[in-house]
Amino acid sequence: MKKASIRATAVGFTAILMWATLAFLTKLSGALPPFQLTAMAFTLASLIGLGLRVRAGKSLGADRGAGPYAPTKLPMGAWLNGLWGLFGYHFFYFIALQNAPAVEASLIAYLWPLLIVLLSACLPGERLRWFHCVGALAGFIGAGLLVTSGQGLSFNPQYLLGYLAALVCAFTWSGYSVLSRKFGAVPTSAVGSFCAVTAGLAWICHGLWETTVWPVGGEWGAIAFLGLGPIGLAFYTWDYGVKHGSIKALGALSYLAPLLSTLLLVATGFAEASWSLGLACLLIVGGAILASGDLT
C-alpha cells in the first residue's frame, strides 16, 4: 500500500481515538438534553471548518474565487450525504434510545463498522478479502460483549421502532462514510458547513422537543472538549481518512472505539472490569489486526 494511503489511514484512526472519549466526556457534561448537547457541540465543530478555510487563505465572505471551498459551490450530493450522515445519524440514534433498551439499540447501531467493510466492496478499485470480513465480524462480536457485559440480549417486539431506528443509524453512518469516497474532490474543510447546518437543525429539534438545561462549572469544559474532539475534529480526520486511506481497515479499527471507551471508563471509576471486557479486548484487537493485514 502506498505511503500516502497509510498516512491517510493513520489520520482517520485519530477519529476513532477521539470517539473513545465520547462516553467519558458526555458523562462529565452533565444531564443536558441530547439535542441541546448535540447543537452546542456541533456549533463548536463548525468553527474548525472556518479555521481550515482561513488557513487555506479562502474568503469567508463572497464565493468568488473560493472554488470548492465555498459552501454554495459544493455538489448537492455532497451536501445531502454530509447532512444525512452527521445529523441523520444522531437524530435516529436518539429515537432508538428513546424507543428501545440502550443495550440492544447500541449493539444494532454498532453494526456500522462491519457494514463499512462490506459496503466498501462497491467502491471502484476496492477488493474485499476474507480477512477483512472475519476481522470486522470478530470486532462486532467483541463490541457485543462490551455492550451486553456478557449478559446476553433480549429483543422484544414492542421495541421494534427503536430497533429499526438503530438499524437506520448503522446504515446511515456506514453509507455516509463509504459515499464520502465518491466526493473525494470535496475538501475536508467542507465538513464545517455540514456541522453548521447540523447544529442549526439540532437547535430546532431542541426547541421543539426539549427544555433547556444550562451547564454549570466544569460541564462547560467537557462540552468544549466534545465540540473540539469527538464531535468536532474527529469528523474532519475521519473524512480525510475514508477519502484517501484504507476504508476497510478503518471500518474494522472502529471497533477499538467502544473498547478504548470502556477501558477509559474503568480507569476513571465509571465502570468495572470484567471477564467479558478481557475477551472483548482479544476479539476486537485481534480482528482489527487481521482486517488491517493489507496495510503493510
C-alpha positions in Angstrom: 0.0 0.0 0.0 1.2 3.5 -0.8 2.7 5.6 2.0 0.1 8.3 1.3 -2.7 5.9 1.9 -1.1 4.6 5.1 -0.7 8.2 6.3 -4.4 9.0 5.5 -5.5 5.8 7.3 -3.5 6.9 10.3 -5.2 10.4 10.2 -8.6 8.6 10.0 -7.6 6.5 13.0 -7.3 9.6 15.2 -11.1 10.0 14.8 -11.5 6.6 16.4 -9.2 7.6 19.3 -11.3 10.7 19.8 -14.6 8.8 19.7 -13.2 6.7 22.5 -13.5 9.7 24.8 -17.2 10.4 23.8 -18.9 8.4 26.6 -16.5 9.8 29.3 -16.9 13.5 28.2 -20.7 13.0 27.9 -20.8 11.9 31.5 -18.8 14.9 32.5 -21.1 17.3 30.6 -24.0 16.7 33.0 -27.6 16.0 32.3 -28.1 18.1 29.2 -30.9 17.1 26.8 -29.4 15.1 23.8 -30.3 17.6 21.1 -29.1 20.5 23.1 -25.8 18.8 23.7 -25.5 17.9 20.0 -26.3 21.5 19.0 -23.7 23.0 21.3 -21.0 20.6 20.3 -21.7 20.9 16.5 -21.7 24.7 16.8 -18.1 24.4 18.1 -17.3 21.8 15.5 -18.3 24.2 12.7 -15.7 26.7 13.8 -13.0 24.2 13.0 -14.1 24.3 9.3 -13.9 28.1 9.4 -10.4 27.8 10.7 -9.4 25.4 7.9 -10.7 27.8 5.3 -8.8 30.8 6.9 -5.7 28.7 7.0 -6.1 27.9 3.3 -6.4 31.6 2.5 -10.0 31.4 1.3 -12.5 34.2 1.7 -15.2 33.7 4.4 -17.5 36.2 2.6 -18.1 36.2 -1.1 -17.8 32.9 -3.1 -15.7 34.5 -5.9 -12.5 32.6 -6.2 -13.3 30.3 -3.3 -13.7 27.3 -5.6 -14.9 24.1 -4.0 -14.3 25.6 -0.5 -17.4 27.8 -0.9 -20.4 26.1 0.7 -22.7 27.3 -2.1 -20.5 25.6 -4.6 -20.4 22.2 -3.0 -22.1 19.4 -5.1 -25.7 18.8 -3.9 -24.8 15.1 -3.5 -22.0 16.1 -1.0 -24.5 18.3 0.9 -27.1 15.5 1.1 -24.5 13.0 2.1 -22.9 15.2 4.8 -26.2 16.3 6.4 -27.7 12.8 6.3 -24.5 11.4 7.8 -23.9 13.9 10.6 -27.5 15.0 11.5 -29.3 11.9 10.4 -27.2 9.5 12.5 -27.7 11.5 15.7 -31.4 12.0 15.0 -32.1 8.3 14.6 -29.8 7.3 17.4 -31.8 9.4 19.8 -35.0 7.9 18.5 -33.5 4.4 19.0 -32.6 5.2 22.6 -36.0 6.6 23.4 -37.9 3.6 22.0 -35.7 0.6 22.9 -33.4 -0.5 25.7 -29.9 1.1 25.4 -28.1 -2.2 25.2 -29.9 -3.7 22.2 -30.2 -0.3 20.5 -26.4 0.4 20.9 -25.4 -3.0 19.6 -27.6 -2.7 16.5 -26.1 0.8 15.9 -22.6 -0.7 16.2 -23.2 -2.7 13.0 -21.8 0.4 11.1 -18.1 -0.6 11.2 -19.0 -4.1 9.8 -21.2 -2.5 7.2 -18.4 -0.1 6.1 -16.2 -3.1 5.4 -18.9 -4.9 3.4 -20.2 -1.9 1.5 -16.6 -0.8 0.6 -16.6 -3.6 -1.9 -18.9 -1.5 -4.0 -16.3 1.2 -4.4 -14.1 1.4 -7.6 -10.7 -0.2 -7.0 -11.6 -1.8 -3.7 -11.3 -5.5 -3.2 -12.9 -7.3 -0.3 -10.8 -10.2 1.1 -11.8 -12.9 3.6 -9.6 -11.4 6.4 -11.5 -8.1 6.1 -14.8 -9.8 6.8 -13.5 -12.1 9.5 -11.7 -9.3 11.3 -14.8 -7.0 11.2 -17.1 -9.8 12.4 -14.7 -10.5 15.3 -14.8 -6.8 16.2 -18.6 -6.9 16.1 -18.8 -9.9 18.4 -16.3 -8.1 20.7 -18.4 -5.0 20.7 -21.4 -7.1 21.6 -19.6 -8.4 24.7 -18.8 -4.9 25.7 -22.4 -3.5 25.2 -24.1 -6.5 26.9 -21.4 -7.1 29.6 -21.7 -10.8 28.6 -25.3 -11.0 29.9 -26.9 -11.7 26.5 -29.7 -9.9 24.7 -33.5 -9.9 24.9 -35.1 -8.5 21.8 -38.8 -7.6 22.4 -41.2 -6.8 19.5 -42.6 -3.9 21.5 -39.3 -2.0 20.9 -39.4 -2.6 17.1 -39.4 1.2 16.3 -36.3 1.6 18.4 -34.6 -1.4 16.8 -35.4 -0.1 13.3 -34.1 3.4 14.2 -30.8 1.9 15.4 -30.5 -0.1 12.2 -31.0 3.1 10.2 -28.2 4.6 12.3 -25.9 1.8 11.3 -26.7 2.2 7.6 -26.6 6.0 7.8 -23.0 6.3 9.1 -21.7 3.4 7.1 -23.3 4.8 3.9 -22.0 8.3 4.7 -18.5 7.0 5.2 -18.5 4.9 2.0 -20.1 7.6 -0.2 -17.6 10.2 1.1 -15.1 8.4 -1.2 -17.3 9.4 -4.1 -16.8 13.1 -3.2 -13.0 12.8 -2.7 -12.5 16.1 -4.5 -14.6 18.0 -1.9 -12.1 19.4 0.6 -12.3 18.2 4.2 -13.0 21.8 5.3 -16.5 21.4 3.8 -17.3 19.3 6.9 -17.5 22.6 8.7 -20.5 23.6 6.6 -22.2 20.2 7.3 -21.5 20.7 11.1 -23.0 24.3 11.0 -26.3 23.1 9.4 -26.4 20.1 11.7 -26.1 22.4 14.6 -28.9 24.6 13.3 -31.2 21.5 12.8 -30.3 20.2 16.3 -31.2 23.6 17.8 -34.6 23.4 16.1 -35.2 19.9 17.4 -34.1 21.1 20.9 -36.6 24.0 20.8 -39.4 21.7 19.7 -39.0 18.8 22.0 -36.7 19.7 24.9 -36.3 22.0 27.9 -33.1 23.9 28.0 -30.7 22.9 30.8 -27.6 25.2 31.1 -24.3 23.6 32.1 -22.6 24.6 35.3 -18.9 24.7 36.4 -16.7 22.1 34.7 -19.5 20.9 32.5 -18.7 23.8 30.2 -15.2 22.4 29.7 -16.5 18.9 28.9 -18.8 20.3 26.3 -15.9 22.3 24.8 -13.8 19.2 24.6 -16.7 17.4 23.0 -17.2 20.0 20.3 -13.4 20.2 19.6 -12.7 16.5 19.8 -15.1 13.5 19.3 -18.0 15.8 18.0 -15.6 18.1 16.1 -12.1 17.4 14.8 -12.9 13.7 14.7 -15.4 14.3 11.8 -12.7 16.1 9.8 -10.0 13.5 10.3 -12.5 10.7 9.6 -13.5 12.5 6.3 -9.8 12.6 5.2 -9.2 9.0 6.2 -12.2 7.4 4.4 -11.5 9.5 1.3 -7.8 8.8 1.0 -6.9 5.9 3.2 -8.0 2.2 3.6 -11.7 2.4 4.3 -11.9 -1.3 5.1 -9.1 -1.1 7.7 -10.8 2.0 9.3 -14.1 0.1 9.4 -12.6 -2.7 11.4 -10.4 -0.5 13.5 -13.5 1.4 14.5 -14.4 -1.3 17.0 -11.5 -0.1 19.0 -13.6 3.0 19.9 -16.0 1.2 22.2 -13.2 -0.9 23.7 -11.0 2.1 24.5 -14.1 4.0 25.7 -14.8 1.2 28.2 -11.2 1.0 29.3 -11.3 4.8 29.9 -14.5 4.5 32.0 -12.9 1.6 34.0 -9.7 3.7 34.6 -11.8 6.7 35.8 -14.1 4.7 38.0 -17.3 5.0 35.9 -17.3 1.2 35.1 -15.8 -2.0 36.4 -13.5 -4.5 34.7 -14.9 -8.0 33.9 -14.2 -11.2 32.1 -16.3 -10.0 29.1 -14.1 -6.9 28.8 -10.9 -9.1 28.5 -12.5 -11.4 25.9 -13.8 -8.4 24.0 -10.3 -6.9 24.0 -8.9 -10.0 22.4 -11.6 -10.2 19.8 -11.5 -6.5 18.8 -7.8 -6.1 18.8 -7.3 -9.4 17.0 -10.0 -8.6 14.5 -8.5 -5.1 13.8 -5.0 -6.6 13.2 -6.5 -9.2 10.9 -8.6 -6.8 8.9 -5.7 -4.4 8.6 -3.4 -7.1 7.1 -3.1 -5.4 3.7 -1.8 -2.1 5.1 1.8 -3.3 5.0 
